[in-house]
């Protein structure tokens, strides 16, 4: 399970939906339908703060607009506060802030790696047409639950930490939602490392997201229009229940 939690997920989060020239037209058409079914590109771009728990190992809070990320590790009560664009920030570990330059650098690298991995497990359907992603339509197939689906292959060109990875994703015909995926460590692998469901879609703000991944789920998923800056600067654990009124009143909340 530890190996599963730290699988390096490939695609880097670019802000464009421009498809690679090598992606075929049918695959692009299906990917566009997935985006529409999830709420649409405009809704995704307007979504700002997302928080979720990754398999019980850590809780992430991400400001999509600024790149600020908060990662709370409940087991050892450590916290990483960083900006994934600049890879700068600060770390609370062993009961105190860690200030040694080499330690901070190490934890910034680990924090970005966790964010790349964990955010992809949550938002991959929105990333089908990112730069560097090549889509190929493989035909019609059925999911493991027997649903009729279109099968797409995802490969990558000069992006991410592990560009040799490959995915196959099943998009159900009826809903246009991605409901199953397979992971391949190398595009030449004949068998996947795993095949898992991508189900239990629910509305969050203007978009929908899924948390069910088989025997392990993403939980505590929430989307906020606005959050206090202290979320990304203060080591103190935030109480997100107070943010409900914040969205409505647009006033300051003290954590």
N, C-alpha and C positions, 0 to 999 in steps of 0.2 A: 504493500500500500504506500509506503514511503516513496518508492520509485515512481508510483503513479502520481503522487502529489506534486512531484518536482519535475514532471515531464516538461521539457523546454518546448513551448509552443512557438510556432514560427512567425507568423506574419507581423510586421511592424505596423503601427497604427498611423497611416497617412490620412490626410483629410480629403482626399479625392476619390471619386468613384470611377475614374477613367480605367477602362479595361485594357489589358494587354492585347496587342494586335494578334497574338496567337490564340486567344480565347475564341471559341467558335460561337456563332450567332445564337444558336439554340440555347447554349449554356448561359449566355448573357441575358437572354430573354427570361429564362427561369430565375436567374439571380435577381433581376429587376422585380419580378413578381414576389419574391421572398421579401425584398426590402419594402414593397408596398404593403404586404400582409403584416409586417412588423410595425407599421405605423408611417413609413415613408422616410425619405432622406431628410426632408425639412424637419420632421419631428425628431429624428435622431440628432441632427445638428443642433437643435434647440434644447435638447436634453443636456443638463449641466452636471449635477451632482448625483453619483450613483454609489450606493454602499451595499455590500453583500458579505456573507461569510463563506469562505472557501473550505468546504469539507470539514468544518470544525477546527481547522488548523489555524486560521487567521481571519480577521475581518479587515476588509479594504474599503476606503472611502476615496472616491476619485472625482476631481473637478476636471471634466473633459475640456473646459475652455482654457484653463490655465496650465494644466498638467500637474497640479498639486495632488499628492497622494498621501493618505494616512494608512498605515498598516499596523494593526494591533495584534499581538501574539499573546493569547490568554494564558497559555501554559507557563511561560516564564515572565509574563507581565512586561514584555519589552514592546517598544513602539518605534517605528520608523516614520519620520515626517520628511518628505522630500518632493522635489519637482522632477518628474521623469524626463523632461526635456533638457534640463541643465545638469541633471544627476547630482544636485546639491541638496543638502538638508541636514538633519540632526537625528541622533539616535539615543533612546533611553534603554539601558540594559544593565543587568546586575544591580538594580536599585538606584542607578544614577545616570546622568547624561554622559555619554562617551565622547571625549573631545580630542583624543589622539587622531592625528590626520590619517594615518594608515587604517585605523579602525573605522573611522567615518567613511572612508573611501570603500572599504570592504563591504560595509552594510548598505551603502548606496547602490553598489553593484547587485547585492543580494536582493535589495528592495525592488529595483527595476526588474530583475529577473522574475520575482514573484508576481509583480504587476502584469508583465507581459503574459505570463502563463495563466494567471487567475482571471484576468479580464477577457482573455480569448475564450476560456471555458464558459464565460457568461455571454459575450457579445459577438461571437463568431458569425452568426447569420448576417450581421450588419457589415461584415468585412469581406464578403465574397468578391467584391469588385475593387478592392484596394489595389494600389500600385504594386506591382511585383507578383500579383496573383494571376495564374493562368488557369482558366476554367475549361473543362472538356465535358461535353455531353456524352454519357456512356449508354444511354437508352433508358427503357422503362424497366422497373424492378418492383419488388415488394419488400416492405420493411419486415423485421422479424415478427411484428404483430399482424402481418398480412395486409397492410395498407398499400394500395397502388401508389407508386411514387416514380418520380424522375430521379435518375442517378447521375450525379456530377462528380468529377474528379478535380481536386485542387492541387496544383503544384506551384512552386515558388521560384522566382528568379532574383538572385542577389539581394534578398531581404531577410531580416530576422537573424536570430542566433543559430538556427538550424535549417538552412534553406533546402536541405535534401529531404525534408519531411514531405509526406503526401497525405491528403485526406480524401475520403469518399463520403459524400453527403447525400442523404435521401430527402427529397422534397415531395411531400404528399400532394397528389393531384388535386384533391378536394379543397384543401386549406391553403395551399402554396406556402406551407411552413416547413422548415427543416426539422425533421423529427427523429433522425438517426444519423450517426456518423461513425466512420472507421478511421483509425490513426495508423499510419505506416512510418516507421523511423526513416526509411529510405524509399524513394520512388521506385526502386527496383525490387522491393520486397514483394513476395507473392502473397503472404498472409499478413493481416493487420495485427498490430500490437493489441488492439482492442476494438470492439464494436459496441457502442453504447447508445441508449435512447437520448433524445434531446426533447423532452416533453414537459407537460404541466405549464403551458404558457398562461401568463396572467398580465393584466394591464398595470403598468407603472408609469404614471404621468401620461405623456402623449404616445408612449411606445408600449410594446409587449415584450416580455422576457420570459425565459424558461429556466427552471432550476433543477429539474429531475435529470440525473445522469446515471440511472441504474441503482447500484447498491450504495452510492454516495451522492449527496445532493448539495447544491448551492442553496443556502438559506438566508433569512433575514434580508432579502432583497428589498431595497427602497430607492426611490428616485425623488430628489428635491430640486425645486426651482432655485432655492437660495439657502445657504448655510453661513453661519458666522465664520469669519476668517480664522478664529481660534481653533476650529476643527483641524486645521492644517498647520497650526503653529504651537499648540499647547499639548503637552504630553498627557494631561488629565483626560481620562476616558469620557467621551461625550455621551449625553443622554439624548438620543435621537427622537424620543417621544415628544420632546418639546418643540421639535422642528415642524410639527403639524400646524401649530398656530403661526409659526414664522412664515410659512408659505401663504397663509391667508392674510395676515396683518402686515407683512413686510416690515416688521419692526425688529429691533435687536433682542436677542435672547442671551441671557447669561447662563453659561454652563459651569 
